[in-house]
Amino acid sequence: MAVAYQRDRIYKLTVGDYKSGKGIEITDLQIRFDCNKSADNKKKSNSSAVEVYNLSQRSLQLLQSDFISCTLEVGYKDTGLVMLLKGNVTSLNTTKQGNDTITRIQIGEGYVDLNHVKLKMTIPPGKTQKEIVKELTKQMPGISEGAFAWANMDSPIPFGYPLHGSPADMMDELGEAWRLEWRVSNGKMEVSDENGLVSKNKNEAPVISAASGLIDIPFYTSGESTKTKKDTTRRVGLQFKALLNPDLVPGKLVRIESFSTAVVSKNVSGEVKPIQGWYRIHSAKYTGDFRGNDWYVECFCTIVLEDDFK
């Protein structure tokens, strides 16, 4: 089998409807990006920005539309492009720095569907939690169903449920009431239990090692520090840095194989030894500089025990 090398970085930034002539597609200009994703949208910690250098005046004019659509795909020549970001432009600003014109594009994933759609409906009695989330997702034309996996998703709601307000507000409300995490990533709605996995399929999980982009040594953190030591759901935290990999997505499983000695924080007891195990990604920070050094992802995870796969 041929080896796919993580070199010769590539990207494609599409803003607006490029195929109809009402947008732009960029693949070779200098860009920089900074994208933060969390497994739980209730925390409001997701943010993404792309800086594009030296756009033409025609391209700048095409971007002058409110909440225009935007996608960013990244990858390598051998592995191809993978979607990293899909959303709407929430702000756009162009400045001059020396000989360069830099356009900063702020992007919200699913922003228009989550915040501009206004719901005014009531789900009839007897529908399950999952059916309520599916109906809510259906009201957002730009967002499709992703993975749904939580313990009580088939539990019926005997008195029905009113959906009044924006989808973002309603998902926050459901998340608080049912102790769920929800997120919109790459145009898909995903829902899980707090600290839960949307998929327990080990065969689908990326493996991160020195051979697949792991940089330096992963290190333990205090993990879920807001939980007490007596809380049986409290898990050890782990942070790692790797070459940019859009398959590393918050809420999903990753296999870490580091044969270097891990750095252990003062809050974690136990033997210092190499890290080999399964982890759940809680948040990820993706940074890129097409003609510079950055092309990385940094992830904060918590350990997944064998009992969690049952």
N, C-alpha and C positions, 0 to 999 in steps of 0.2 A: 504494500500500500504506500502511495506517495505521501511524503510528509508535507503538511501545510504550514508554511513558515509565517510567523507574525512579523513581517517586514514589508517594505514598500507600501506604506499606509495610503489609503484612498478614502474618499468621502463623496457624498452628494447631498447638497443642501437645496431643497426645493421650497420656494415661497410663492404662494398663489397657485393659479391654474396654468402651469407652464404649457401644457399641451394645447390649450386654446389661445395661447399668446397673451394671457393676462397674468403672467407670473414669470419667475426666473428660475433657472436651474444652474447651479454652480458646482464645478468639480475640480477647478484648478487654481482658483484665487487663494491667496493666503487667508485662512480663517483661524480663529481661536474660539474655544467654547468651554463652558463650565456648567455642568448639569448635576443637580442634586435630586436624588429620588429617595423616597421613604416607603416602607411597607404600609404605613398608615397615613392616609391623607388628612385624618383628623388633626394631626400635628401641624399642618400647614407649613411644612418644612421643604416642600418641593419648589425648586426654582431652576430656571435654565436661561442662559444667555449665550448668544453667538455673535462674535465680532467678525465682520467681513471687510476686507481691505480693498479699497479702490474700485468700487462699483461704478459703472457708467451712469451718466445722468438719466438715460432711458430706464435703466434698471431701478434706479432710485424712485423714478416717477411711478413705475409699476407697483412699488411697495406701499404707495400712499392710499391704502384702504384700511378701514377699521377691522381689526381682528382677523386679518387675512390668515389663511392656513399656512402651516410651515412643517416640514419634516426634515430630519437630519439622519442620514445613514452613514455609518462608518465601518471601517474594516481594513483588510490588507489584500494585496494583489492575489495571494494564494487562496485566501478564505472567502473573498467576496464581501459585498456590503450587507450589513445587518441594520435594521431600524434601531436607532437609539432614542429618538424623540419625535413625537407627533402632537401638534397642538395648534394654538393660535397666537399670532403676534399681539402682545398686550402693550408694548411700547417700542418705539423706534427712534434712534437718535444718531445723527451723523456729525462727527467732529473732524477737525484737521489736526494732524500731528506731523510736523515736518513736511515731507513730501507725500505723506500718505493721507488718504481720506478713509476714516474708519466708521463703519455703520454698525451700531450695537443694537441687536434684535433681542428683546426680552420675550420669552415664550412660556405660555401656560398650557400644560397638557390637558386637552379636552375642555379648555377654558370656556368657550361659548356654550357648549352643551351643558356643562355643569352649573354655570352661573346665569345664563341668559334665558334658558327655558324656564317657564313658570308652570308649576304643576297645580292643578285644582281638580282632584279626583279622590275617590274613596275605593279602596280595595274591598270587595265583599267578604263577609264572614266565611271562615273555613279555609281560606287560602293559606298556604304555608309561608314561612319566612322566605324561603328561596323564591317562591312565586311572586312575592311582593318585590323583591330585589330585581327579578327578571322584568316585571312590568315597569318598574322605575327606569331600568336601563333602556327598555324599548322606547321610552319617551325622548331619548336623546339620539337623534338621527346619525350623529357622527361617532357614536361609541357603540361597540358591539360587546356581546357577552364573552368574557374570558373564563378563567377557572373560578368556580364557586366551591368552597369546601369548608364547612363549619359544622360543629356537632349537632346543632338543633335546626338545621336548615329545612328539615322536613316536618318540623313542628307546626301544627295549624294555629292560626290566630282566630279565636272563636268570635270576636266582635268586629272583625274587619280592621282596616287601618287607613286613616286619612293621609293623603299625600298632597300637602299644600305648601308651596314655596319652591325654592330652587332645588334641583337634584342634589347639589352639593350639601345644602342644609339638611335635606331629608336623609342622605346617606350618613351624615354626622349624627343625626338623631337616632337612626337605626343602629349605628355602631355603638353609641353610648348605651342604648337600651338593651342590646343583645350581646354586648362585649365583643364586637367585631372590629377587624381592621379592613379598610377598603382603600382601593387605589385605582387610578386610571393610568395605564402605561401603554404607550404605543397604540392608543385608540381602543383599548379593551378594559372593561371593568373586571376587577378581580376582588374577591371577598374571602376572608378566612377568619378563623378564631384569632383572638389576641395571641400573638407569638405562634400562630399556627401555620402550617404548610399548605399551599394550594395543591401540591402534588408530592406524594411520597415515593415516586418512581425513581429509584437510584440510577437506572439506566439512562434517564433523561438529564441528569444533573451534570453540569460541567465539572471537570477535574482540574484543579489548579495546582501546579507543581512548577519546579524550575524549568521543566521542559515545555510547559504550556503558559509561560508568561509570569510566574510568580517572581516578585522582586524583593530582594533582601529576606528578612526573617519575619514571619507573622509574630504578633505578640498578644498575650492575654491582656484583657482589661477587666475592670470591675464588673462588667456585664450589666445585668439589670439591677442597678444600684438602688432603685426606688423600692424594690421588693425586700422584705425582711429575710433573714437567714433561715427562718422557720418555714418560709413559703416553698413548698415542694416544686413549684414551677420556676423558681429562680435558677438561672443557668449562667455558666461561665461565658464571658464575652471574648471575642477574638477580632483583631483588626489585621488586615493584610492589604498589600499593594501589588498590583499586577499590570501587565500591559493591557491597554484598552480592550475590553471584551464586553460587547453589548449583551451577551448571554448571561452575564451576572446581573440578575434582576432582584430587587427587594421582594421579599415574600417567598422566595424560592430556595431550593436546596443547592448546596455546593459541597464538593469533596475537596478537602485540603490535604495535600501530601507534601510536607516540608521535612526534609531530613537533616535540617540544621537545628541546633538547640533553640527552643523558643525562649523568649524573654517573658518572665512571669512577674506580674505586678504584686505589690504588697498585699492586695486584697484577695489574692488567690493562693490557696495553700496547695501543697502537693509537689511531686518530684518534677524537676526540670528535665524535659525530654522532648524529642522531635514530635511534631504534630502530624497526626494522621487520623482523619475522622470526618464526620458529616456535620455541616453547619447550616443554619438558616440565616440568610442575608436580611438584615433589618434596614440598612440604608447603604447607599452607594453614591460616590462622588466621581463623576467622569470629567476628565480634563483633557483638552487637546490643543495643540499648536501645530498646524499642518507643516510649517517650515521650521519649527523650533524643536524643543526637547520633549515637551509634554505630549503624551499619548497614553494616559494611564487611567486606571480605576482603583479607587480605595473603598474597601467594604468594611462595615462593622457587622459582625455576626454573633450568634449565640449557638452553643453546641446543641446538636440533636442526638438524643440517646436512642439506643436500640428499641426501648419500650415505646418511643414516639412513633415508630413505624408500624405498630400493631393496630 
